[in-house]
Structure formats: C-alpha cells, structure tokens
C-alpha cells in the first residue's frame, strides 16, 4: 500500500482495497478515483458501504492504524479530517492548545504554530479566545473547534464525516455555512459524508456512490449521479430534495 502527499489538491486512488483484521470481506473493494483539484465531493451510499472508511483512507488514518490489510495506491495533498462526534476530537483543556495539537505534531516553530491557531479560529469565526476551556463549549462550538484544528494544518483536502449529525438544526446550518466560506476562500478539495445530503447539495459539484463492500458504483458530476442513481441513493437512506425523510438502511456485515 502506498500513500503519498502532493502539493496539488487533486485526489487519485488506484485499486485500493481495505480488509479489517478478523474479516474476510473487504470494506473497500478495488476503489479507483481521479478527483480534480478543487472538487466538492458528496460521498453517498448506505450505512456500512465504506463511506467513513474511504475518508479515513484518504486521511492516511487506515494506513497508520495497523488494524487491517490495505493494497493499492493513494495520492493526496495534505488532508484534514473532521469526525461526526466533536467531543471525540478534543485533545486539550483549552481551545488554543487543542487547535495547536496538529501544527505541533508537524514540528513547526512556536511562532508559526500560534499563527496557525489564530488563523484556524478566525477562519471558523470562533466566538471565544484561545484560553476558553473546551469543557465549556457547546456541540456546535466543539465542531467549529474541530474544523479550526483541521484548518490549522493548512490542508488542501478537507474531509468531513457527518459533521452535523450530532448537532441541532441551527448549529448544523452554522457549520455548513462555515464550511462554504472556508472552501470558497481556500479553494481546497472537499469530501462530505452526510445522510441529510440535501442540506449540502448547493455547495457540492461531484459525487462518489459506494455500494456493498465499498465498491464504487458511480463517480462523476453530482447532478448526473443523482439523476441516474436517485432510487438507489434514496433506498440507501440518504435524503434528497423532494423525498420523504429516509429510513436508514444498513448493508449486512
């Protein structure tokens, strides 16, 4: 398995298969993708189809985890990953130390670390200073903090794994608006996993549809994929405009 980082913002995945330890069937199967720089990608599919696994593969988390077998090649720019449960991403007692965690791990000079901390917090319009205790933050504020932490690493690829699923509607709308501001300003490539994808469609322009076993059923322009595979997408539990709220459907393990 080869994972390399490139200065350009495109994403290339070549014949990637991932099989967790203790399982025979893979959760990603011969995935091939060529995503142009600056694309804003909806990752679609039923629960258990490998959407979150794909994001973790792109972020380099799977290759470093030692929890399974991976083959193929992934070529990506520096990536930032934001998970659905913001409290799981907190690593420090204060806002500033939390956002500084990533830049510190990059071995940057202290002045550059705190420049990035301030820049990340400003990018998400964070309402408090660096000394605010993370335990005092609401769910929406914690998700903004997680996004600020990802941005402090100066990624060219932003990976969002159900970033609003744990939030109330007003907080979810704020996060979605913040993400739009960030990608518009930076031009970074964006991948989004969300079951309520209708709230994100006007921001996105590309789609990857996964089927059982993490097989790519379709990849291409967003509206073409939605038009051609609408019934399958709705059956998978993803909410699209004009459809009734979905009943989640899980792919058998």
C-alpha positions as CSV (number, residue, x, y, z in Angstrom):
1,X,0.0,0.0,0.0
2,X,1.4,3.4,-1.0
3,X,0.1,6.8,0.3
4,X,1.8,9.9,-0.9
5,X,1.1,13.6,-0.4
6,X,1.3,16.1,-3.3
7,X,1.3,19.8,-3.4
8,X,-1.6,19.9,-5.9
9,X,-5.1,19.4,-4.5
10,X,-6.4,16.6,-6.7
11,X,-7.0,13.1,-5.3
12,X,-6.0,9.9,-7.1
13,X,-7.0,6.5,-5.7
14,X,-5.8,3.4,-7.6
15,X,-7.1,-0.1,-6.9
16,X,-7.4,0.4,-3.1
17,X,-8.8,-2.5,-1.1
18,X,-9.1,-2.5,2.7
19,X,-9.9,-5.5,4.8
20,X,-10.1,-5.1,8.6
21,X,-8.4,-7.6,10.8
22,X,-10.6,-10.6,11.6
23,X,-12.8,-10.2,8.5
24,X,-12.7,-12.0,5.2
25,X,-14.7,-9.5,3.1
26,X,-13.2,-6.1,2.5
27,X,-14.9,-2.8,3.4
28,X,-13.3,-1.0,0.4
29,X,-13.0,-3.0,-2.8
30,X,-10.7,-2.1,-5.7
31,X,-11.6,1.6,-5.3
32,X,-10.3,3.8,-8.2
33,X,-11.0,7.5,-8.2
34,X,-9.5,10.5,-10.0
35,X,-10.9,13.7,-8.4
36,X,-9.9,17.1,-9.8
37,X,-8.4,19.8,-7.7
38,X,-11.0,22.0,-6.0
39,X,-13.8,19.5,-6.5
40,X,-16.5,19.4,-3.8
41,X,-17.5,15.8,-3.4
42,X,-20.6,14.1,-2.0
43,X,-19.8,10.6,-0.8
44,X,-23.0,8.6,-1.0
45,X,-24.1,5.1,0.0
46,X,-25.9,3.0,2.6
47,X,-24.7,2.7,6.2
48,X,-21.8,0.2,6.1
49,X,-20.9,0.8,2.5
50,X,-17.5,2.2,3.4
51,X,-18.0,6.0,3.2
52,X,-16.3,6.7,6.5
53,X,-13.6,4.1,5.7
54,X,-12.9,5.9,2.4
55,X,-12.4,9.2,4.2
56,X,-10.0,7.6,6.7
57,X,-8.1,6.0,3.9
58,X,-7.7,9.4,2.2
59,X,-6.6,11.0,5.5
60,X,-3.9,8.3,6.0
61,X,-5.5,7.0,9.2
62,X,-6.1,3.5,7.9
63,X,-2.6,3.0,6.6
64,X,-1.2,4.1,10.0
65,X,-3.6,2.2,12.2
66,X,-2.3,-1.4,11.7
67,X,-5.8,-2.7,12.1
68,X,-6.2,-4.3,8.7
69,X,-4.7,-5.1,5.3
70,X,-4.6,-2.4,2.6
71,X,-3.4,-2.6,-1.0
72,X,-3.3,-0.1,-3.9
73,X,-2.1,3.5,-4.1
74,X,-3.5,6.8,-2.8
75,X,-2.0,10.1,-3.9
76,X,-3.4,13.1,-2.0
77,X,-2.5,16.6,-0.8
78,X,-2.2,17.4,2.9
79,X,-5.6,16.5,4.4
80,X,-7.7,17.5,7.4
81,X,-10.3,15.1,8.8
82,X,-13.3,16.2,10.9
83,X,-15.4,13.5,12.5
84,X,-19.1,13.4,13.4
85,X,-18.7,13.4,17.2
86,X,-16.9,16.6,18.1
87,X,-16.2,15.6,21.7
88,X,-14.1,12.7,20.4
89,X,-11.7,15.1,18.7
90,X,-10.9,17.2,21.8
91,X,-7.3,16.6,22.9
92,X,-6.6,19.5,25.2
93,X,-8.2,21.5,28.1
94,X,-8.1,24.9,26.3
95,X,-9.1,26.0,22.8
96,X,-5.7,27.2,21.9
97,X,-3.9,24.1,23.0
98,X,-6.4,21.9,21.2
99,X,-6.0,23.7,17.8
100,X,-2.2,23.8,18.3
101,X,-2.0,20.0,18.5
102,X,-1.8,19.3,14.8
103,X,0.8,22.1,14.0
104,X,2.9,20.9,17.0
105,X,3.0,17.4,15.6
106,X,4.3,18.9,12.3
107,X,7.3,20.2,14.2
108,X,6.6,23.8,13.3
109,X,8.3,26.8,15.1
110,X,6.2,28.1,18.0
111,X,5.5,31.4,16.3
112,X,4.2,29.6,13.2
113,X,2.1,27.2,15.4
114,X,0.3,30.1,17.1
115,X,-0.1,32.0,13.8
116,X,-1.9,28.9,12.5
117,X,-4.0,28.6,15.7
118,X,-5.2,32.2,15.3
119,X,-5.8,31.7,11.6
120,X,-7.8,28.5,12.2
121,X,-10.0,30.0,14.8
122,X,-10.6,33.1,12.7
123,X,-11.5,31.0,9.7
124,X,-14.4,29.4,11.5
125,X,-15.4,32.6,13.3
126,X,-14.8,31.0,16.7
127,X,-16.6,33.1,19.4
128,X,-14.0,32.7,22.2
129,X,-10.3,33.2,22.7
130,X,-7.6,30.6,23.0
131,X,-7.9,30.3,26.8
132,X,-11.5,29.1,26.7
133,X,-11.9,25.7,28.3
134,X,-13.1,23.0,25.9
135,X,-15.4,21.5,28.6
136,X,-17.4,24.7,28.5
137,X,-18.2,24.5,24.8
138,X,-21.5,23.5,23.2
139,X,-21.7,20.8,20.5
140,X,-21.7,23.4,17.7
141,X,-18.8,25.2,19.2
142,X,-16.9,21.9,19.5
143,X,-17.5,21.2,15.9
144,X,-16.2,24.6,15.0
145,X,-13.2,23.9,17.1
146,X,-12.6,20.6,15.3
147,X,-12.8,22.3,12.0
148,X,-10.4,25.0,13.2
149,X,-8.0,22.3,14.2
150,X,-8.1,20.7,10.8
151,X,-7.6,24.1,9.1
152,X,-4.6,24.8,11.3
153,X,-2.8,22.0,9.5
154,X,-3.2,24.1,6.2
155,X,-4.8,21.2,4.3
156,X,-5.5,21.2,0.6
157,X,-8.1,18.4,1.2
158,X,-10.9,18.7,3.7
159,X,-12.7,15.5,4.7
160,X,-15.9,15.8,6.7
161,X,-17.5,12.7,8.1
162,X,-21.1,13.6,9.1
163,X,-20.0,16.9,10.6
164,X,-23.5,18.0,11.6
165,X,-25.2,14.7,12.5
166,X,-24.8,15.3,16.3
167,X,-25.9,19.0,16.1
168,X,-29.3,20.8,16.4
169,X,-30.6,22.4,13.1
170,X,-29.3,26.0,13.9
171,X,-25.8,24.7,14.8
172,X,-25.8,22.4,11.7
173,X,-26.6,25.4,9.5
174,X,-23.8,27.4,11.0
175,X,-21.3,24.6,10.4
176,X,-22.4,24.2,6.8
177,X,-22.1,27.9,6.2
178,X,-18.7,28.0,7.8
179,X,-17.5,25.1,5.5
180,X,-18.8,27.0,2.5
181,X,-16.9,30.1,3.5
182,X,-13.7,28.1,4.1
183,X,-13.7,26.2,0.7
184,X,-14.6,29.3,-1.2
185,X,-11.7,31.3,0.3
186,X,-9.1,28.5,0.1
187,X,-10.1,26.6,-3.0
188,X,-9.4,23.3,-1.1
189,X,-10.9,20.0,-2.3
190,X,-13.8,18.9,-0.2
191,X,-15.3,15.5,0.6
192,X,-18.5,15.3,2.6
193,X,-20.3,12.3,4.1
194,X,-23.9,13.2,5.3
195,X,-27.2,11.3,5.4
196,X,-29.1,14.6,5.2
197,X,-27.2,15.5,2.0
198,X,-30.0,17.8,0.7
199,X,-28.6,20.5,3.1
200,X,-25.2,20.4,1.3
201,X,-26.1,19.9,-2.4
202,X,-25.8,23.5,-3.4
203,X,-22.2,23.5,-2.2
204,X,-21.2,20.3,-3.9
205,X,-20.4,19.6,-7.6
206,X,-19.1,16.0,-7.7
207,X,-20.3,12.6,-6.3
208,X,-18.9,9.2,-5.4
209,X,-21.5,6.5,-4.8
210,X,-20.4,3.4,-2.9
211,X,-22.2,0.1,-2.9
212,X,-21.9,-3.0,-0.6
213,X,-18.4,-3.9,0.2
214,X,-17.1,-0.5,-0.6
215,X,-17.4,-0.9,-4.4
216,X,-17.6,2.3,-6.4
217,X,-21.0,2.2,-8.2
218,X,-20.6,5.7,-9.8
219,X,-18.3,8.7,-9.7
220,X,-18.8,11.9,-11.7
221,X,-20.7,15.2,-11.8
222,X,-23.1,15.5,-8.9
223,X,-26.3,16.1,-10.8
224,X,-25.6,13.3,-13.3
225,X,-25.0,10.8,-10.5
226,X,-28.1,11.9,-8.6
227,X,-30.3,11.7,-11.7
228,X,-29.0,8.3,-12.8
229,X,-28.9,6.6,-9.4
230,X,-31.6,8.6,-7.5
231,X,-33.7,5.5,-6.5
232,X,-30.6,3.6,-5.2
233,X,-29.5,6.7,-3.2
234,X,-32.9,7.2,-1.6
235,X,-33.1,3.5,-0.8
236,X,-29.7,3.7,0.9
237,X,-31.0,6.2,3.5
238,X,-29.8,9.4,2.0
239,X,-32.3,12.3,2.0
240,X,-32.6,14.2,-1.3
241,X,-34.8,17.2,-2.3
242,X,-38.4,16.3,-2.8
243,X,-38.1,12.9,-0.9
244,X,-39.7,11.9,2.4
245,X,-37.3,11.6,5.3
246,X,-35.3,8.4,4.9
247,X,-35.4,5.2,6.9
248,X,-31.7,4.2,7.4
249,X,-30.7,1.0,5.7
250,X,-27.6,-0.9,6.8
251,X,-25.6,-3.1,4.5
252,X,-25.1,-6.6,6.0
253,X,-21.8,-7.1,7.7
